[in-house]
Amino acid sequence: MLWRDFFQLSLRALIAHRMRSFLTLLGIGVGIAAVILLTSIGEGL
C-alpha cells in the first residue's frame, strides 16, 4: 500500500469514530499534562 492509502484509511477511521478519537486524544492530553505537572512538582521539592 502507498502512504496515500494509509492516510485515507486513517482519515476515514477518524471520521467514522469521532467520539472514540476525541476520547483518545483527551486521554493522551490528560496523561501528558499529568506527567508534566508531577515532574514540575518533583523538581520544585
C-alpha positions in Angstrom: 0.0 0.0 0.0 1.0 3.5 -0.6 1.3 6.2 2.1 -1.7 7.9 0.5 -3.8 4.8 1.1 -2.7 4.7 4.7 -3.6 8.3 5.1 -7.0 7.9 3.5 -7.7 4.8 5.6 -6.8 6.6 8.9 -8.8 9.7 8.0 -11.9 7.6 7.2 -11.5 5.8 10.6 -11.2 9.1 12.4 -14.3 10.5 10.8 -16.3 7.3 11.3 -15.4 7.1 15.0 -15.3 10.7 16.1 -16.2 10.1 19.8 -13.6 7.4 20.2 -10.9 9.6 18.5 -11.8 12.5 20.7 -11.7 10.5 23.9 -8.3 9.0 22.9 -6.9 12.5 22.2 -8.3 13.7 25.5 -6.8 10.8 27.4 -3.4 11.4 25.8 -3.6 15.2 26.6 -4.5 14.5 30.3 -1.7 12.0 30.6 0.9 14.4 29.2 -0.4 17.2 31.5 -0.2 14.9 34.5 3.4 13.9 33.7 4.4 17.5 33.3 2.6 18.5 36.5 4.1 15.7 38.6 7.6 16.4 37.1 7.3 20.1 38.0 6.2 19.3 41.5 9.0 16.9 41.9 11.6 19.4 40.6 10.2 22.0 42.9 10.8 20.0 46.0 
